[in-house]
């Protein structure tokens, strides 16, 4: 039975857990796990009973997991299911977080950019630098980043979010080379961070808005893909400077901090020569 008295964030986490299991099960074919392919299948991927058999768990029990029932699973059992579903390292960690086996970060810092970070951003200019949190809110940026992506000073603070800009701002999108490959990755990164913030209004409101305003986000969100692997190489098409290539270095503000400073270093001499001495209004 479902526990209707559970807190909303607990119910949301169980629902997310079940949706993630279903999405991973749907992508595994019988051939991949050595099962016969004969017979008609109503849905893509493996059946629940096949996953249960391969993972060594009961069919009813596994079904309850996908339904978000109030049951506990040990890390050993979840690892067996993870192995059966062929989850990668990021997906496996995501599964454990949703199951409550690993504790979400409890020492998350506030969205404050320290004076030392601001000093570093100024010193690194004209190299583009941005500071963001796990929700991809843009907390700070220097003149170089403003030149690279457009005058963020002119963007309302509530709109300074990398998902919002990537999905809803055509001018932003036009500057990113390989945007079609970049956006699934950024959504997957957001999905991985979402597991530690289920039930938080700001996160739910962002998902609701993007689902309503971006069909692509809705499509990618339903895939339940996750990653915690940062992007380290980026290419851009600047409206005045032309093609630009950067190596990106990500620095966390602390061991448990969700605040990250990303520095864009020119990957070649051509890019370095195009960086301006003065970028945009601050």
DRENDO-1510 file (C-alpha; in Angstrom, 1 decimal, always signed):
<recs>
REC; n; res; u; v; w
REC; 1; UNK; +0.0; +0.0; +0.0 .
REC; 2; UNK; +1.1; +3.6; -0.7 .
REC; 3; UNK; +1.6; +5.7; +2.4 .
REC; 4; UNK; -0.7; +8.6; +1.7 .
REC; 5; UNK; +0.5; +10.3; +4.8 .
REC; 6; UNK; +4.1; +10.6; +3.6 .
REC; 7; UNK; +5.5; +14.1; +3.1 .
REC; 8; UNK; +5.0; +15.5; -0.4 .
REC; 9; UNK; +8.8; +15.5; -1.1 .
REC; 10; UNK; +8.9; +11.8; -0.1 .
REC; 11; UNK; +6.1; +10.9; -2.4 .
REC; 12; UNK; +7.8; +12.9; -5.2 .
REC; 13; UNK; +11.0; +11.1; -4.6 .
REC; 14; UNK; +9.3; +7.7; -4.8 .
REC; 15; UNK; +7.5; +8.7; -8.0 .
REC; 16; UNK; +10.8; +9.9; -9.5 .
REC; 17; UNK; +12.4; +6.7; -8.5 .
REC; 18; UNK; +9.7; +4.6; -10.2 .
REC; 19; UNK; +9.8; +6.7; -13.4 .
REC; 20; UNK; +13.6; +6.4; -13.6 .
REC; 21; UNK; +13.4; +2.6; -13.2 .
REC; 22; UNK; +10.8; +2.4; -16.0 .
REC; 23; UNK; +12.8; +4.6; -18.4 .
REC; 24; UNK; +16.0; +2.5; -17.9 .
REC; 25; UNK; +14.0; -0.8; -18.3 .
REC; 26; UNK; +12.5; +0.4; -21.6 .
REC; 27; UNK; +15.9; +0.9; -23.2 .
REC; 28; UNK; +17.2; -2.6; -22.5 .
REC; 29; UNK; +16.6; -5.2; -25.2 .
REC; 30; UNK; +16.3; -9.0; -24.7 .
REC; 31; UNK; +19.4; -9.5; -26.9 .
REC; 32; UNK; +21.5; -7.4; -24.6 .
REC; 33; UNK; +20.9; -9.6; -21.6 .
REC; 34; UNK; +20.9; -12.9; -23.5 .
REC; 35; UNK; +17.1; -13.5; -23.5 .
REC; 36; UNK; +15.2; -15.0; -26.4 .
REC; 37; UNK; +13.6; -12.4; -28.7 .
REC; 38; UNK; +10.6; -14.5; -29.7 .
REC; 39; UNK; +7.0; -13.5; -28.8 .
REC; 40; UNK; +5.1; -10.3; -29.1 .
REC; 41; UNK; +6.0; -7.4; -26.7 .
REC; 42; UNK; +3.5; -4.7; -26.0 .
REC; 43; UNK; +6.1; -2.3; -24.7 .
REC; 44; UNK; +9.7; -1.6; -25.6 .
REC; 45; UNK; +12.5; -3.0; -23.5 .
REC; 46; UNK; +12.4; -5.8; -20.9 .
REC; 47; UNK; +9.4; -6.9; -18.9 .
REC; 48; UNK; +9.3; -6.4; -15.2 .
REC; 49; UNK; +9.4; -10.1; -14.5 .
REC; 50; UNK; +12.6; -10.3; -16.6 .
REC; 51; UNK; +14.3; -7.6; -14.7 .
REC; 52; UNK; +13.3; -9.2; -11.4 .
REC; 53; UNK; +14.6; -12.6; -12.5 .
REC; 54; UNK; +17.9; -11.3; -13.7 .
REC; 55; UNK; +18.4; -9.2; -10.6 .
REC; 56; UNK; +17.3; -12.0; -8.2 .
REC; 57; UNK; +14.4; -10.2; -6.7 .
REC; 58; UNK; +10.6; -10.9; -6.5 .
REC; 59; UNK; +8.5; -9.8; -9.4 .
REC; 60; UNK; +5.8; -8.3; -7.0 .
REC; 61; UNK; +8.5; -6.5; -5.0 .
REC; 62; UNK; +10.1; -5.0; -8.1 .
REC; 63; UNK; +6.7; -3.9; -9.4 .
REC; 64; UNK; +6.1; -2.1; -6.1 .
REC; 65; UNK; +9.5; -0.3; -6.6 .
REC; 66; UNK; +8.4; +1.0; -10.0 .
REC; 67; UNK; +5.0; +2.0; -8.5 .
REC; 68; UNK; +6.7; +4.1; -5.9 .
REC; 69; UNK; +5.4; +2.0; -3.0 .
REC; 70; UNK; +6.6; +2.6; +0.6 .
REC; 71; UNK; +9.2; -0.2; +0.7 .
REC; 72; UNK; +12.9; -0.2; +1.5 .
REC; 73; UNK; +15.6; -1.6; -0.7 .
REC; 74; UNK; +19.2; -2.3; +0.4 .
REC; 75; UNK; +22.2; -1.0; -1.4 .
REC; 76; UNK; +23.1; -4.5; -2.4 .
REC; 77; UNK; +19.7; -5.1; -4.0 .
REC; 78; UNK; +19.7; -1.8; -5.7 .
REC; 79; UNK; +23.2; -2.5; -7.1 .
REC; 80; UNK; +21.9; -5.8; -8.5 .
REC; 81; UNK; +19.0; -4.0; -10.2 .
REC; 82; UNK; +21.4; -1.3; -11.4 .
REC; 83; UNK; +23.7; -3.9; -12.9 .
REC; 84; UNK; +20.8; -5.6; -14.7 .
REC; 85; UNK; +19.6; -2.2; -16.1 .
REC; 86; UNK; +23.2; -1.5; -17.2 .
REC; 87; UNK; +23.3; +1.8; -15.5 .
REC; 88; UNK; +26.5; +3.9; -15.8 .
REC; 89; UNK; +28.2; +5.4; -12.8 .
REC; 90; UNK; +26.1; +8.6; -12.8 .
REC; 91; UNK; +22.8; +6.7; -13.3 .
REC; 92; UNK; +23.8; +4.3; -10.5 .
REC; 93; UNK; +24.5; +7.2; -8.1 .
REC; 94; UNK; +21.2; +8.8; -9.1 .
REC; 95; UNK; +19.3; +5.6; -8.4 .
REC; 96; UNK; +20.8; +5.4; -4.9 .
REC; 97; UNK; +20.1; +9.0; -4.1 .
REC; 98; UNK; +16.4; +8.6; -5.2 .
REC; 99; UNK; +16.1; +5.5; -3.0 .
REC; 100; UNK; +17.5; +7.4; +0.0 .
REC; 101; UNK; +20.4; +5.0; +0.4 .
REC; 102; UNK; +22.9; +7.8; +0.1 .
REC; 103; UNK; +22.2; +11.0; +1.9 .
REC; 104; UNK; +21.8; +14.2; -0.2 .
REC; 105; UNK; +24.3; +17.0; +0.6 .
REC; 106; UNK; +23.2; +18.6; +3.8 .
REC; 107; UNK; +25.8; +21.3; +3.9 .
REC; 108; UNK; +24.7; +23.1; +0.7 .
REC; 109; UNK; +25.8; +26.7; +0.9 .
REC; 110; UNK; +23.7; +29.7; +0.2 .
REC; 111; UNK; +23.8; +31.3; -3.2 .
REC; 112; UNK; +26.4; +33.8; -2.2 .
REC; 113; UNK; +29.4; +34.6; -4.3 .
REC; 114; UNK; +32.4; +35.2; -2.0 .
REC; 115; UNK; +34.6; +38.3; -2.4 .
REC; 116; UNK; +37.5; +36.0; -3.3 .
REC; 117; UNK; +35.5; +34.5; -6.1 .
REC; 118; UNK; +34.7; +37.9; -7.4 .
REC; 119; UNK; +38.3; +38.9; -7.3 .
REC; 120; UNK; +39.3; +35.8; -9.2 .
REC; 121; UNK; +36.7; +36.6; -11.9 .
REC; 122; UNK; +38.0; +40.1; -12.3 .
REC; 123; UNK; +41.6; +39.0; -12.5 .
REC; 124; UNK; +40.8; +36.3; -15.1 .
REC; 125; UNK; +39.0; +38.8; -17.5 .
REC; 126; UNK; +38.9; +38.8; -20.5 .
REC; 127; UNK; +38.6; +35.0; -20.1 .
REC; 128; UNK; +34.9; +34.3; -19.7 .
REC; 129; UNK; +33.9; +33.2; -16.2 .
REC; 130; UNK; +30.5; +32.3; -14.8 .
REC; 131; UNK; +29.3; +31.2; -11.3 .
REC; 132; UNK; +26.2; +29.0; -11.1 .
REC; 133; UNK; +24.4; +26.7; -8.7 .
REC; 134; UNK; +23.0; +23.2; -9.1 .
REC; 135; UNK; +19.8; +24.6; -10.6 .
REC; 136; UNK; +21.9; +26.4; -13.2 .
REC; 137; UNK; +21.0; +29.8; -11.9 .
REC; 138; UNK; +23.6; +32.3; -13.0 .
REC; 139; UNK; +24.9; +33.9; -9.8 .
REC; 140; UNK; +27.7; +36.0; -11.2 .
REC; 141; UNK; +29.7; +36.5; -14.4 .
REC; 142; UNK; +32.5; +38.7; -15.6 .
REC; 143; UNK; +32.9; +41.0; -18.6 .
REC; 144; UNK; +34.4; +38.2; -20.7 .
REC; 145; UNK; +31.3; +36.0; -20.3 .
REC; 146; UNK; +29.1; +38.9; -20.9 .
REC; 147; UNK; +30.9; +39.5; -24.2 .
REC; 148; UNK; +30.7; +35.8; -25.1 .
REC; 149; UNK; +27.0; +35.2; -24.5 .
REC; 150; UNK; +25.5; +38.7; -24.6 .
REC; 151; UNK; +24.8; +41.4; -22.1 .
REC; 152; UNK; +23.4; +39.5; -19.1 .
REC; 153; UNK; +23.0; +42.9; -17.3 .
REC; 154; UNK; +20.0; +43.5; -19.6 .
REC; 155; UNK; +18.4; +40.1; -18.6 .
REC; 156; UNK; +16.1; +40.2; -15.6 .
REC; 157; UNK; +17.7; +38.3; -12.7 .
REC; 158; UNK; +14.9; +35.7; -12.6 .
REC; 159; UNK; +15.7; +34.8; -16.2 .
REC; 160; UNK; +19.4; +34.3; -15.6 .
REC; 161; UNK; +19.3; +30.5; -15.7 .
REC; 162; UNK; +21.3; +28.4; -18.1 .
REC; 163; UNK; +18.3; +26.1; -18.9 .
REC; 164; UNK; +16.0; +29.0; -19.5 .
REC; 165; UNK; +18.4; +30.7; -21.8 .
REC; 166; UNK; +19.4; +27.6; -23.7 .
REC; 167; UNK; +15.9; +26.5; -24.3 .
REC; 168; UNK; +13.9; +29.7; -24.6 .
REC; 169; UNK; +16.4; +32.3; -25.9 .
REC; 170; UNK; +17.1; +31.9; -29.7 .
REC; 171; UNK; +19.9; +34.5; -29.6 .
REC; 172; UNK; +21.7; +32.5; -26.8 .
REC; 173; UNK; +21.2; +29.2; -28.7 .
REC; 174; UNK; +22.6; +30.7; -31.9 .
REC; 175; UNK; +26.0; +31.3; -30.2 .
REC; 176; UNK; +26.4; +27.7; -29.2 .
REC; 177; UNK; +28.0; +25.4; -31.7 .
REC; 178; UNK; +26.6; +21.9; -31.3 .
REC; 179; UNK; +23.7; +23.1; -29.3 .
REC; 180; UNK; +21.7; +19.9; -30.2 .
REC; 181; UNK; +24.3; +17.8; -28.5 .
REC; 182; UNK; +24.8; +20.2; -25.6 .
REC; 183; UNK; +21.2; +20.6; -24.4 .
REC; 184; UNK; +20.5; +16.9; -23.6 .
REC; 185; UNK; +23.6; +16.9; -21.5 .
REC; 186; UNK; +22.7; +20.0; -19.5 .
REC; 187; UNK; +19.1; +18.7; -18.9 .
REC; 188; UNK; +20.7; +15.4; -17.7 .
REC; 189; UNK; +22.9; +17.3; -15.3 .
REC; 190; UNK; +19.9; +19.1; -14.0 .
REC; 191; UNK; +18.0; +15.9; -13.6 .
REC; 192; UNK; +20.8; +14.4; -11.5 .
REC; 193; UNK; +20.9; +17.4; -9.2 .
REC; 194; UNK; +17.0; +17.4; -9.0 .
REC; 195; UNK; +17.2; +14.1; -7.0 .
REC; 196; UNK; +18.6; +16.1; -4.0 .
REC; 197; UNK; +16.0; +18.8; -4.2 .
REC; 198; UNK; +12.7; +17.0; -4.8 .
REC; 199; UNK; +9.8; +19.0; -3.2 .
REC; 200; UNK; +11.6; +22.4; -3.3 .
REC; 201; UNK; +9.3; +25.0; -4.9 .
REC; 202; UNK; +12.0; +26.7; -6.9 .
REC; 203; UNK; +13.0; +23.5; -8.6 .
REC; 204; UNK; +9.4; +22.3; -9.2 .
REC; 205; UNK; +8.5; +25.7; -10.6 .
REC; 206; UNK; +11.4; +25.7; -13.0 .
REC; 207; UNK; +10.5; +22.2; -14.3 .
REC; 208; UNK; +6.8; +23.2; -14.6 .
REC; 209; UNK; +7.7; +26.3; -16.6 .
REC; 210; UNK; +10.2; +24.6; -18.9 .
REC; 211; UNK; +7.8; +21.7; -19.5 .
REC; 212; UNK; +5.0; +24.1; -20.5 .
REC; 213; UNK; +7.2; +26.4; -22.7 .
REC; 214; UNK; +9.7; +24.0; -24.3 .
REC; 215; UNK; +8.5; +20.8; -26.0 .
REC; 216; UNK; +12.2; +19.7; -26.3 .
REC; 217; UNK; +12.6; +20.0; -22.5 .
REC; 218; UNK; +9.5; +17.9; -22.0 .
REC; 219; UNK; +10.8; +15.3; -24.3 .
REC; 220; UNK; +14.3; +15.2; -22.7 .
REC; 221; UNK; +12.8; +15.2; -19.2 .
REC; 222; UNK; +10.7; +12.1; -19.9 .
REC; 223; UNK; +13.9; +10.3; -20.9 .
REC; 224; UNK; +15.1; +10.5; -17.3 .
REC; 225; UNK; +18.8; +10.7; -18.4 .
REC; 226; UNK; +21.3; +11.7; -15.8 .
REC; 227; UNK; +24.9; +12.7; -15.7 .
REC; 228; UNK; +27.3; +14.4; -13.3 .
REC; 229; UNK; +30.1; +14.6; -15.8 .
REC; 230; UNK; +30.9; +18.3; -16.6 .
REC; 231; UNK; +31.5; +19.6; -20.1 .
REC; 232; UNK; +35.2; +20.5; -20.5 .
REC; 233; UNK; +35.3; +21.6; -24.2 .
REC; 234; UNK; +32.9; +24.2; -25.7 .
REC; 235; UNK; +32.6; +25.9; -29.1 .
REC; 236; UNK; +30.8; +29.1; -29.9 .
REC; 237; UNK; +29.9; +31.3; -32.9 .
REC; 238; UNK; +30.3; +34.9; -31.8 .
REC; 239; UNK; +28.3; +37.4; -34.0 .
REC; 240; UNK; +31.3; +39.6; -34.3 .
REC; 241; UNK; +34.4; +37.5; -33.6 .
REC; 242; UNK; +33.3; +34.3; -35.4 .
REC; 243; UNK; +34.3; +30.8; -34.3 .
REC; 244; UNK; +35.7; +30.4; -30.7 .
REC; 245; UNK; +36.9; +27.3; -28.9 .
REC; 246; UNK; +37.4; +27.0; -25.1 .
REC; 247; UNK; +38.6; +24.5; -22.5 .
REC; 248; UNK; +36.3; +24.8; -19.5 .
REC; 249; UNK; +37.5; +24.3; -15.9 .
REC; 250; UNK; +35.0; +23.9; -13.1 .
REC; 251; UNK; +35.9; +24.8; -9.5 .
REC; 252; UNK; +33.5; +24.1; -6.6 .
REC; 253; UNK; +33.3; +26.6; -3.8 .
REC; 254; UNK; +33.6; +23.8; -1.2 .
REC; 255; UNK; +33.5; +20.1; -0.6 .
REC; 256; UNK; +29.7; +20.0; -0.2 .
REC; 257; UNK; +29.0; +23.2; -2.1 .
REC; 258; UNK; +26.7; +23.3; -5.1 .
REC; 259; UNK; +28.2; +26.6; -6.3 .
REC; 260; UNK; +30.6; +26.2; -9.2 .
REC; 261; UNK; +32.8; +28.7; -10.9 .
REC; 262; UNK; +33.4; +27.8; -14.6 .
REC; 263; UNK; +36.4; +29.4; -16.4 .
REC; 264; UNK; +36.6; +29.4; -20.2 .
REC; 265; UNK; +40.3; +29.2; -21.4 .
REC; 266; UNK; +41.0; +29.7; -25.1 .
REC; 267; UNK; +41.8; +26.4; -26.7 .
REC; 268; UNK; +43.9; +27.9; -29.5 .
REC; 269; UNK; +45.7; +31.1; -30.5 .
REC; 270; UNK; +43.0; +32.2; -32.8 .
REC; 271; UNK; +40.4; +32.2; -30.0 .
REC; 272; UNK; +42.9; +34.0; -27.6 .
REC; 273; UNK; +43.5; +36.7; -30.2 .
REC; 274; UNK; +39.8; +37.5; -30.5 .
REC; 275; UNK; +39.1; +38.1; -26.8 .
REC; 276; UNK; +38.4; +41.8; -26.2 .
REC; 277; UNK; +40.1; +44.1; -23.8 .
REC; 278; UNK; +36.8; +45.6; -22.8 .
REC; 279; UNK; +33.6; +43.5; -23.1 .
REC; 280; UNK; +30.3; +44.9; -21.9 .
REC; 281; UNK; +28.8; +47.1; -19.3 .
REC; 282; UNK; +29.0; +45.8; -15.7 .
</recs>
